[in-house]
Amino acid sequence: MSLVMKEILLIKKFIPLVFLMAVILPIVLNQTGNVGSTLNFISIILIFAVMLPGSISMNESKYQKAYAYLSITPYSKSTLVLCKYVFDLIVFVFTTLVYSIEALIVPQYITSINVITVAAAFLGMCLLRGFMIPAEFKFGYENTKYISIIVVMVVGFGIPLIIKSMGNAAVANSFMDFFMSLPQYVLSILLFASGLVISIVSFIISLSIFQNKEL
């Protein structure tokens, strides 16, 4: 828990801005583009999943020996790596709660979300961070930071435009029809389970990279 607090302290000066964005961004996205609450919520989750951990990595990169110092503390390397994934989960829960509360308070501005939407967003975050975390451990923040910028641009602007232009044709295929025909609880479990499996595999890869990394 203290390691997670370390992550939060690294971005403490951004916390007021983060809270403000968490409140305003859902309203802005729901009032522009008209691409549906599902895509809007997933976009918000991915933006925060890139922005907040990216800010932490940027601060950590200023201290080249940060992990070397942390490695001589009682914390194991697996704990240091796991901290990244726990922080992502906190970001996910925080963003979901803020969005859900806003949907209850101002339903005229924000469309409510269901469990499947939350599960889809969780899977999307796990896919993104499942790639980004091992990449940062392997190549460092400076070599991967531009990927984060591209992701934010694509998620925030590109995907809504593509979906809007393609319309329902984007999901009109037998593969999607099969999944959408499943009971909601089954589909939700599949999405959450898939995200969890991706995160576990990513954690194993990240730990392997970190254990063999020269600090």
VOTIRO-567635 format. One line per 3 residues: for each residue x, y, z of C-alpha. Coordinates in steps of 0.05 Angstrom, whole numbers, plus 5000, padded with zeros to 4 digits. Example, Ala and Ser with C-alpha at 12.3 -4.5 7.8 and 13.67 -1.06 7.14 Angstrom:
<sites>
5246,4910,5156  5273,4979,5143
</sites>
This chain:
<sites>
5000,5000,5000  5058,5048,5015  5084,5037,4945
5017,5056,4916  5019,5119,4959  5087,5133,4929
5055,5130,4860  5001,5178,4882  5050,5226,4914
5088,5231,4848  5027,5261,4816  4999,5299,4876
5005,5366,4842  4962,5340,4784  4907,5312,4829
4862,5375,4826  4869,5375,4749  4855,5300,4746
4792,5308,4788  4769,5366,4744  4781,5326,4681
4745,5266,4710  4684,5310,4720  4685,5350,4656
4710,5299,4605  4648,5253,4609  4602,5313,4598
4643,5338,4539  4648,5271,4504  4575,5255,4515
4554,5322,4484  4599,5315,4423  4602,5263,4369
4541,5223,4391  4578,5157,4387  4546,5125,4447
4560,5120,4521  4600,5055,4513  4653,5085,4469
4655,5150,4508  4667,5113,4574  4720,5068,4543
4754,5129,4514  4755,5163,4582  4784,5101,4616
4839,5094,4564  4857,5168,4567  4865,5165,4643
4901,5098,4639  4953,5132,4594  4956,5201,4626
4963,5184,4700  5013,5126,4696  5050,5166,4643
5057,5224,4691  5085,5177,4744  5135,5147,4695
5156,5217,4673  5171,5236,4745  5207,5170,4758
5250,5180,4696  5280,5242,4728  5312,5198,4781
5355,5147,4743  5371,5106,4805  5301,5106,4834
5290,5031,4822  5360,5016,4845  5345,5049,4912
5276,5015,4917  5308,4948,4903  5349,4951,4967
5287,4964,5009  5247,4906,5039  5201,4908,4979
5212,4851,4929  5218,4863,4855  5152,4829,4844
5119,4879,4892  5150,4937,4855  5122,4912,4789
5055,4893,4819  5048,4964,4844  5040,4989,4772
4981,4943,4760  4948,4959,4826  4953,5033,4810
4919,5021,4743  4862,4986,4779  4855,5045,4826
4851,5092,4766  4799,5047,4734  4756,5044,4797
4762,5120,4809  4743,5138,4738  4685,5089,4738
4657,5116,4804  4662,5189,4782  4628,5173,4716
4573,5133,4749  4559,5186,4802  4555,5240,4748
4507,5197,4707  4461,5195,4768  4467,5269,4784
4463,5297,4713  4431,5243,4669  4412,5297,4618
4487,5306,4603  4516,5237,4615  4486,5170,4593
4490,5116,4646  4533,5054,4634  4520,4980,4646
4564,4924,4671  4583,4902,4600  4608,4972,4585
4650,4972,4648  4677,4903,4631  4694,4925,4560
4730,4986,4587  4768,4941,4636  4790,4896,4579
4811,4956,4537  4853,4984,4595  4885,4916,4607
4903,4909,4534  4934,4979,4532  4971,4976,4598
4988,4903,4587  5030,4927,4529  5055,4993,4558
5081,4969,4625  5129,4916,4598  5150,4964,4543
5168,5018,4594  5207,4968,4636  5244,4944,4574
5258,5009,4537  5247,5063,4589  5197,5120,4592
5234,5165,4543  5230,5114,4488  5157,5098,4498
5126,5165,4517  5106,5181,4446  5064,5118,4443
5023,5146,4500  5012,5212,4462  4990,5174,4400
4942,5131,4441  4910,5193,4472  4902,5225,4403
4874,5162,4371  4826,5146,4428  4803,5217,4440
4793,5238,4367  4806,5182,4318  4763,5125,4343
4698,5166,4352  4706,5193,4281  4717,5124,4252
4658,5094,4289  4613,5152,4270  4632,5146,4196
4625,5070,4194  4560,5068,4233  4529,5001,4249
4567,4967,4193  4627,4964,4241  4591,4914,4285
4546,4879,4235  4583,4813,4230  4571,4742,4255
4630,4746,4303  4601,4805,4341  4531,4778,4335
4553,4714,4370  4582,4752,4430  4525,4801,4434
4476,4743,4435  4507,4716,4499  4473,4731,4566
4498,4796,4595  4528,4764,4657  4566,4713,4614
4593,4767,4568  4613,4810,4627  4650,4752,4660
4686,4736,4595  4709,4808,4586  4732,4815,4659
4767,4747,4657  4801,4764,4591  4827,4829,4620
4852,4793,4682  4889,4740,4641  4921,4794,4599
4944,4831,4662  4973,4767,4692  5012,4751,4629
5035,4823,4625  5057,4821,4698  5098,4758,4686
5132,4790,4626  5145,4855,4664  5174,4819,4724
5219,4778,4679  5245,4841,4645  5254,4878,4712
5291,4819,4744  5341,4818,4687  5347,4893,4681
5411,4927,4702  5392,4980,4753
</sites>
